[in-house]
Amino acid sequence: MKRVMVTGGAGFIGSHLCERLLAQGDEVLCVDNFFTSRRQNIMHLLGNPMFELMRHDITWPLYVEVDRIYNLACPASPVHYQFDPVQTTKTCVHGSINMLGLAKRLKVKILQASTSEVYGDPAEHPQKETYWGNVNPIGPRACYDEAKRCAETLFFDYYRQHKLQIRVIRIFNTYGPRMHPNDGRVVSNFIVQALKGEPITLYGTGSQSRSFCYVDDLVTGMIAMMEQDEMVGPVNLGNPGEFTILELATLVKELSGSKSEIVFRPLPQDDPVRRRPDITLAKTKLRWEPTIPLRDGLVRTIAFFRELLKSGI
């Protein structure tokens, strides 16, 4: 049994990670400031004696005793990270410094949940970990893109300078139950609009592509990365299946039984046109690849949102 800290543990991905760690017998300290997270995500865990919840903002130092640290804390959707861009950058940079300092003091492994956004609007397709990216450092998305890039820099400097045991993953589009209904992400947007009978809003022509990884698959990859000792990363974690946004909207309409019309709006600034991970490294080193097809994952996610909307939350 290990005592594992998950920052951002009440968030969409964090709550699933906490759940999985508890299931494998670990003690979990969930740290979250609830800026974008929802208490409902971890309500079912509060009665577990192996689970502890702490309300804390990691831009401030934290002094606890743990054996592992998963650093997931940061708003991850454009709606949320652009709401307070300065705080987004602080969470990635100051937060990483604080968590790295804690890991250094405790001499424990720390995993950074980085993002495919470090690749920006990629000129290379699919994206390999060796690609340095195409990011606008002064655009409206830079508070997240560049802050995550800086966090990776900090992690690798602590690795080189202090011999810290780091692990860095780059998360591609992930979806599933417990996504925030108002996070502005394409999957949650389409599902909520479809279930409400509202127009399904596509930005651009709908020909831009994304790769969608179900959250259970992602969590499996995160734990595999943390527990191995062969590499520090970065490692892409995502589903290499590529779909256009129009294909996604059509599939959501079909699976939800919606009669919503599909409407088109201008593409936001710096929004990537194509995004697909090369997961060769994860497959060869972690023996990991996604197993849940998009159709199956969407059925589960639509069922979650259907119940959420019924409850009026």
PABASE-161780 format. One line per field, with one value per residue (C-alpha): residue in three letters; x negated, z negated, y. Coordinates in Angstrom, 2 decimals. Each point is the difference from the previous one (the first is absolute). Layout:
<pts>
res: Ala, ... .
c1: X, ... .
c3: Z, ... .
c2: Y, ... .
</pts>
This chain:
<pts>
res: Met, Lys, Arg, Val, Met, Val, Thr, Gly, Gly, Ala, Gly, Phe, Ile, Gly, Ser, His, Leu, Cys, Glu, Arg, Leu, Leu, Ala, Gln, Gly, Asp, Glu, Val, Leu, Cys, Val, Asp, Asn, Phe, Phe, Thr, Ser, Arg, Arg, Gln, Asn, Ile, Met, His, Leu, Leu, Gly, Asn, Pro, Met, Phe, Glu, Leu, Met, Arg, His, Asp, Ile, Thr, Trp, Pro, Leu, Tyr, Val, Glu, Val, Asp, Arg, Ile, Tyr, Asn, Leu, Ala, Cys, Pro, Ala, Ser, Pro, Val, His, Tyr, Gln, Phe, Asp, Pro, Val, Gln, Thr, Thr, Lys, Thr, Cys, Val, His, Gly, Ser, Ile, Asn, Met, Leu, Gly, Leu, Ala, Lys, Arg, Leu, Lys, Val, Lys, Ile, Leu, Gln, Ala, Ser, Thr, Ser, Glu, Val, Tyr, Gly, Asp, Pro, Ala, Glu, His, Pro, Gln, Lys, Glu, Thr, Tyr, Trp, Gly, Asn, Val, Asn, Pro, Ile, Gly, Pro, Arg, Ala, Cys, Tyr, Asp, Glu, Ala, Lys, Arg, Cys, Ala, Glu, Thr, Leu, Phe, Phe, Asp, Tyr, Tyr, Arg, Gln, His, Lys, Leu, Gln, Ile, Arg, Val, Ile, Arg, Ile, Phe, Asn, Thr, Tyr, Gly, Pro, Arg, Met, His, Pro, Asn, Asp, Gly, Arg, Val, Val, Ser, Asn, Phe, Ile, Val, Gln, Ala, Leu, Lys, Gly, Glu, Pro, Ile, Thr, Leu, Tyr, Gly, Thr, Gly, Ser, Gln, Ser, Arg, Ser, Phe, Cys, Tyr, Val, Asp, Asp, Leu, Val, Thr, Gly, Met, Ile, Ala, Met, Met, Glu, Gln, Asp, Glu, Met, Val, Gly, Pro, Val, Asn, Leu, Gly, Asn, Pro, Gly, Glu, Phe, Thr, Ile, Leu, Glu, Leu, Ala, Thr, Leu, Val, Lys, Glu, Leu, Ser, Gly, Ser, Lys, Ser, Glu, Ile, Val, Phe, Arg, Pro, Leu, Pro, Gln, Asp, Asp, Pro, Val, Arg, Arg, Arg, Pro, Asp, Ile, Thr, Leu, Ala, Lys, Thr, Lys, Leu, Arg, Trp, Glu, Pro, Thr, Ile, Pro, Leu, Arg, Asp, Gly, Leu, Val, Arg, Thr, Ile, Ala, Phe, Phe, Arg, Glu, Leu, Leu, Lys, Ser, Gly, Ile .
c1: 0.00, -1.21, 1.27, 0.61, 0.78, 2.05, 0.15, 3.09, 1.41, 3.63, -0.14, 1.18, -3.15, -1.22, 3.12, -0.32, -3.67, 0.84, 2.63, -2.46, -2.76, 2.42, 1.13, -3.58, -0.47, -1.74, 0.78, 0.96, -0.36, 2.13, -1.07, 2.20, 1.03, 3.32, -0.46, 1.17, 0.46, 3.31, 0.53, 2.49, -2.93, -1.40, 3.10, 0.10, -3.58, 0.43, 1.13, -3.07, -2.46, -2.89, 1.08, -0.74, 1.11, -1.95, 1.10, -3.19, -1.38, -3.40, -1.24, -0.63, -2.47, 1.34, -1.65, 1.23, -1.55, 0.68, -1.69, 1.13, 1.26, 2.21, 0.12, 3.21, 1.03, 0.80, 3.07, -0.12, 2.71, -0.21, 3.12, -1.56, -3.68, 0.77, 2.32, -3.02, -3.07, -2.47, 1.19, -0.21, -3.66, -0.63, 1.61, -2.27, -3.21, 0.24, 2.00, -2.63, -2.77, 1.87, 0.76, -3.54, -1.37, 2.23, -1.10, -3.64, 0.39, 1.78, -2.21, 3.05, 1.17, 2.10, 2.01, 0.86, 3.22, -1.10, 2.03, 0.05, 0.47, -3.80, -0.03, 2.21, 1.43, -2.36, -1.95, -0.80, 2.71, 0.41, -1.89, -3.01, -1.60, -3.06, 2.06, -0.63, 3.32, 1.46, 1.35, 0.99, -1.66, 2.18, 3.37, 3.12, -0.88, -3.60, 0.85, 0.60, -2.22, -3.13, 0.60, 0.13, -3.17, -1.69, 1.18, -1.69, -3.18, 0.12, 0.54, -2.97, -2.21, 0.83, -0.77, -3.39, -1.00, 1.45, 0.30, 3.71, 2.11, 2.31, 2.52, 1.54, 3.01, 1.68, 3.75, 1.97, 3.76, 1.62, 3.71, 2.35, 2.35, -0.60, -1.03, 1.18, 3.21, -1.11, -3.68, 0.29, -1.70, 1.27, 1.31, 1.87, 1.26, 1.43, 1.60, 1.64, 1.27, 1.32, 1.78, 1.58, 1.12, -2.09, -2.01, -3.32, -2.66, -3.01, -2.85, -1.61, 1.08, 0.11, -2.83, -2.57, -0.89, -0.51, -0.79, 2.19, -1.20, 2.45, -0.95, -0.38, -2.64, -1.85, -0.09, -1.45, -2.79, -0.67, -0.47, -2.16, -2.24, -0.33, -0.85, -2.65, -3.65, -1.32, 0.73, 1.03, 1.83, 1.53, 2.43, 3.11, 3.17, 3.00, 2.00, -1.55, 3.40, 0.66, 3.46, 1.16, 2.09, 2.91, -0.28, 0.09, 3.08, 1.80, -0.84, 1.18, 3.28, 0.50, -0.85, 2.04, 3.02, -0.09, 1.72, -2.30, -1.22, -3.72, -1.08, -3.38, -1.86, -3.41, -3.06, -1.57, -3.50, -2.87, 2.37, -1.96, 1.20, -1.29, -0.88, -0.98, -2.56, -2.74, 0.11, -2.86, -1.97, 2.89, 0.67, -3.61, -1.10, 3.23, 1.75, 2.97, 2.54, 3.68, 2.57, 3.34, 1.40, 1.46, 3.53, -0.08, -1.50, 2.56, 2.88, -1.27, -0.65, 3.42, 1.64, -1.88, 1.08, 3.58, 0.20, -1.80, 2.50, 2.92, -1.26, -0.20, -3.68 .
c3: 0.00, 0.92, -1.09, 3.29, 0.46, 3.02, 0.58, 1.95, -1.40, 0.05, 3.68, 2.92, 0.49, -3.58, -1.50, 2.22, -0.96, -3.72, 0.46, 1.76, -2.57, -2.83, 1.86, 0.20, -3.76, -0.26, -2.48, 1.88, -0.94, 2.40, 0.20, 1.85, -0.20, 1.79, 2.53, 2.83, -1.86, -1.35, -3.44, 1.57, 1.76, -3.27, -2.25, 0.31, -1.31, -3.13, -2.14, 0.90, -2.95, 2.49, 1.65, -1.29, 1.57, -0.48, 1.38, 1.08, 2.86, 1.07, 0.87, -3.76, -1.58, -1.49, -2.73, -0.16, -0.09, 3.05, 2.09, 3.47, 1.56, 3.06, 1.00, 1.95, -1.44, 2.70, 1.92, 3.23, 2.28, 1.87, -1.75, -3.40, 0.59, 1.89, -2.77, -2.14, 2.23, -2.57, -2.59, 2.61, 0.59, -3.75, -0.55, 2.59, -0.96, -3.72, -0.59, 1.69, -2.01, -3.23, 0.89, 1.25, -3.22, -2.00, 2.06, -0.44, -3.78, -0.21, 2.65, 1.79, 3.58, 1.50, 3.22, 1.98, 2.00, 3.00, 3.14, 3.76, 0.03, -0.33, 3.72, 0.83, 3.52, 1.15, 3.24, -0.58, 0.18, -1.94, -2.89, -1.45, -3.32, 1.89, 1.68, -1.62, 0.98, 1.70, -2.77, 0.04, -3.21, -0.20, 1.14, -2.12, -0.48, -1.06, -3.71, 0.17, 2.90, -1.08, -3.71, 0.58, 2.08, -2.83, -2.49, 2.10, -0.02, -3.80, -0.34, 2.19, -1.72, -3.38, 1.57, 1.30, -2.90, -2.97, 1.37, -0.78, 1.10, 2.50, 2.45, 2.73, 2.12, 2.74, -0.09, 3.24, 0.16, -2.73, -0.65, -2.23, -2.97, -2.42, 2.68, -1.01, 1.93, 0.62, 0.73, 3.67, 1.21, 3.20, -1.38, -2.96, 2.13, 2.67, -2.49, -2.11, 3.09, 1.51, -3.18, -0.42, 3.63, 0.62, 3.19, -0.04, 0.51, 2.17, 0.37, 3.38, 2.74, -2.24, 2.01, -2.75, -1.73, -3.53, -1.71, -2.95, -2.88, -2.55, -3.56, -1.25, 2.66, -0.93, -3.72, 0.80, 1.95, -2.74, -2.65, 2.34, 0.59, -3.72, -0.99, 2.62, -0.47, 3.56, 1.14, -1.21, 3.14, 1.48, 1.26, 2.08, -1.46, 2.29, 2.54, 3.49, 1.65, 1.91, 0.57, 1.49, -2.22, 2.40, -0.34, -3.79, 0.13, 2.29, -2.31, -3.10, 1.76, 0.90, -3.42, -1.93, 2.28, 0.43, 2.71, -0.52, 3.09, 0.58, 0.37, 0.83, -1.65, 0.66, -1.21, -3.19, 0.21, -0.17, -0.18, 1.35, 3.35, -0.55, -3.14, -0.20, -2.25, 1.10, -2.89, 1.15, -3.15, -2.33, 1.87, -0.06, -3.44, -2.03, 1.92, 0.08, 2.61, -0.17, 0.12, -0.14, 3.41, 0.37, 0.53, -3.24, -1.99, 1.31, -1.00, -3.61, 0.05, 1.46, -2.72, -2.65, 1.42, 0.45, -3.74, -0.86, 1.96, -1.52, -3.48, 0.95, -0.94 .
c2: 0.00, 3.46, 3.40, 1.81, 3.68, 1.09, 3.75, 0.94, -3.23, 1.15, 0.85, -2.10, -2.08, 0.38, -1.56, -3.06, -0.29, 0.23, -2.70, -2.34, 0.53, -0.82, -3.12, -1.25, 0.47, 3.35, 2.76, 3.17, 3.66, 2.04, 3.67, 2.47, 3.67, -0.70, 2.79, -2.26, -3.31, -1.24, -1.50, -2.41, -1.69, -1.35, -0.14, -3.79, -0.20, 2.12, -2.93, -2.06, 0.00, -0.15, 3.26, 3.51, 3.28, 3.23, 3.36, 1.73, 2.10, -1.35, 3.49, 0.03, -2.47, -3.20, -2.07, -3.59, -3.47, -2.18, -2.70, 1.09, 3.24, 0.32, 3.68, 0.58, 3.38, 2.55, 1.18, -2.02, 1.38, 3.33, 1.33, -0.57, 0.75, 3.22, 1.23, 0.94, -0.45, 1.35, -2.49, -2.79, 0.80, 0.21, -3.40, -1.62, 1.83, 0.85, -3.16, -2.15, 1.65, -0.72, -3.61, -0.62, 1.47, -2.33, -3.02, 1.01, 0.24, -3.34, -1.69, -1.41, -0.44, 2.77, -0.20, 3.12, -0.07, 2.06, 0.39, -0.38, 3.78, 0.29, -0.89, 3.01, -0.03, -2.74, 0.06, -3.69, -2.66, -2.23, 1.58, -1.80, 0.87, 1.27, 2.76, 3.40, 1.52, 3.06, 2.23, 3.67, 1.30, 3.13, -1.32, -0.59, -3.67, 0.70, 0.20, -3.75, -1.13, 1.86, -0.55, -3.76, 0.22, 1.93, -2.63, -2.68, 2.10, 0.19, -3.73, -0.84, 2.56, -1.57, -3.38, 1.13, 2.26, -1.87, -3.57, 0.11, -2.97, 1.68, -1.40, 2.20, -0.93, 2.02, -0.53, 0.19, 0.67, -2.08, -0.44, -1.97, 0.25, 2.92, 2.46, 3.46, 0.79, 3.60, -0.51, 0.92, -3.18, -1.50, -3.32, 1.49, 2.90, -2.30, -2.40, 2.71, 1.83, -3.25, -1.08, 3.44, 0.09, 3.11, 0.60, -1.88, 2.66, -0.77, 2.46, 0.36, -2.41, -3.06, -1.55, 0.59, -3.27, -1.24, -3.30, -0.97, -2.19, -1.42, 0.94, -3.60, -0.66, 3.19, -0.85, -3.42, 1.69, 2.55, -2.68, -2.09, 3.02, 0.73, -3.56, -0.78, 0.98, -0.14, 3.57, 3.42, 1.14, 1.97, -2.63, 0.58, -1.52, 0.13, -1.94, 0.09, -0.48, 3.24, 1.49, 3.26, 2.23, -0.46, -3.78, 0.39, 2.23, -2.45, -2.92, 1.87, 0.80, -3.64, -1.46, 2.55, -0.25, 3.77, 2.00, 3.01, 1.79, 0.48, 3.64, 1.52, 2.88, 1.65, -1.92, 1.51, 1.48, -2.51, -2.98, -3.02, -1.33, -3.55, -1.90, -3.66, -1.71, -2.32, -2.52, -2.23, 0.83, -0.86, -3.24, -1.17, 1.22, -0.10, -2.79, 2.39, 0.93, 0.98, -2.80, 1.86, 1.08, 3.48, -1.32, -2.03, 2.86, 2.47, -2.30, 0.04, 3.74, 0.82, -2.14, 2.02, 3.35, -1.19, -0.75, 3.24, 2.08, -1.86, 0.87, 3.66, 0.32 .
</pts>
